[in-house]
Structures are given as structure tokens and as C-alpha cells.
Amino acid sequence: MSSGIARPRGQASKNLLAALKRAGVEIKATAFDFISLPEGQAISFDSEENLFRCLPQVIFIDVKTATQKRVKPGFSGFFFAFTENEISAANQLGNRYKIALFNKIRRNY
């Protein structure tokens, strides 16, 4: 099991992006909505060094939200698009970049 954290803002976001850049990954903050860490893993956004050490365990998650009644269980009828920033993040992060689908009407993933 893992724990999710909403995309950091302000200086915390700058520190995370700087740690990613140091690791050779240059993405935009808007390319993800949440990060996920292994259960029990803590992370401090106050230190770029700490973030750099934790990066191998961090999963970046982009959430695509369905708000139309026509979207059925299993997301049949759901259309979504990827931005260039999201495609770039997926290419650079590989299996550490995930897409989550959320149906706001049915309140399920």
C-alpha cells in the first residue's frame, strides 16, 4: 500500500523540480497531480537533497476526471487527452508515471 500527497506548491514544488532536474528529469509541475510513496515512507519538501535521495521511490500520478453522465463503469465512453508536458513526463519517468481515472459522477476510480 502507498500514501498519496497532492502536488506540492511554492518553494516545495521548486525543490522537487530541482531534485528531478539534478536526476536528469526536466518536467513541468503541471504534468502531475499527486505523488505516491511506499507505505511508511516520509518525504520532506524542505530539502532538495532529501528529495533527490527519495526520488527512486516516488511515483508521479496524473488524474483524468470524467464529469459526463455518459461515462459508464469501467470508463467506457470516456475520452481524455494528454498534454505535451504529460507525454514528456511519462517518457522521462517511465514506470514512475501513472495515470489515474476518476469518475466524479459515480465517485469511483
C-alpha positions in Angstrom: 0.0 0.0 0.0 1.2 3.6 -0.6 0.3 7.0 0.5 -0.6 9.9 -1.8 0.4 13.6 -1.5 -1.1 16.4 -3.5 1.3 18.1 -5.9 3.4 20.5 -3.8 3.2 24.2 -4.3 5.5 27.2 -4.0 9.0 26.5 -2.7 8.3 22.8 -2.1 7.4 22.5 -5.8 10.6 24.3 -6.8 12.7 22.0 -4.6 11.0 18.9 -6.1 11.6 20.1 -9.7 15.2 21.0 -8.9 15.8 17.5 -7.5 14.3 16.0 -10.6 16.4 18.2 -12.8 19.5 17.1 -10.9 18.5 13.5 -11.6 18.2 14.3 -15.3 14.4 14.7 -15.5 13.0 18.0 -16.6 9.2 18.2 -16.3 6.7 20.8 -15.6 4.8 20.9 -12.2 1.5 20.7 -14.1 2.4 17.3 -15.5 1.2 15.5 -12.4 -1.4 16.0 -9.7 -0.2 13.7 -6.9 2.9 11.8 -5.8 2.8 8.4 -4.2 5.3 7.0 -1.7 5.7 3.5 -0.3 3.7 2.9 2.9 5.6 4.4 5.9 7.9 6.4 3.7 8.2 10.1 4.7 9.4 12.9 2.5 10.4 16.4 3.3 10.0 19.1 0.6 12.1 21.5 2.5 15.4 19.9 1.3 16.3 19.3 -2.3 18.9 16.8 -1.1 16.3 14.8 0.8 14.0 14.9 -2.3 16.9 13.7 -4.5 17.5 10.7 -2.3 13.8 9.8 -2.2 13.2 10.1 -6.0 13.6 6.4 -6.8 10.6 5.6 -4.6 8.4 8.4 -5.8 5.5 7.7 -8.2 4.1 10.7 -10.1 0.3 10.5 -10.8 -1.8 12.5 -13.2 -5.6 12.3 -12.6 -8.0 12.4 -15.5 -11.5 13.2 -14.3 -14.8 12.2 -16.0 -17.7 14.5 -15.4 -20.2 13.3 -18.0 -23.1 11.1 -17.3 -22.4 9.1 -20.5 -19.3 7.6 -18.9 -20.1 4.1 -17.8 -18.5 1.8 -15.3 -15.0 0.8 -16.4 -14.8 4.2 -18.1 -16.5 3.1 -21.3 -17.2 6.2 -23.3 -14.5 8.3 -21.6 -12.2 10.3 -23.8 -9.2 12.2 -22.5 -6.1 13.8 -23.9 -2.5 14.1 -22.8 -0.7 17.4 -22.9 2.8 17.6 -24.3 4.0 18.2 -20.7 2.3 14.9 -19.6 3.8 13.0 -22.5 7.2 14.3 -21.7 6.9 13.4 -18.1 5.7 9.9 -19.0 8.7 9.4 -21.4 11.2 10.6 -18.8 9.8 8.9 -15.7 8.8 5.6 -17.3 7.0 3.3 -14.9 7.2 6.0 -12.2 4.5 8.0 -14.0 0.9 6.7 -13.7 -2.5 7.9 -14.9 -5.5 7.6 -12.6 -9.0 7.8 -14.0 -11.7 9.3 -11.7 -15.4 9.3 -12.4 -16.7 12.3 -10.5 -20.4 11.4 -11.1 -20.1 7.8 -9.9 -17.3 8.7 -7.4 -15.1 5.8 -8.4 -11.6 5.2 -9.9 
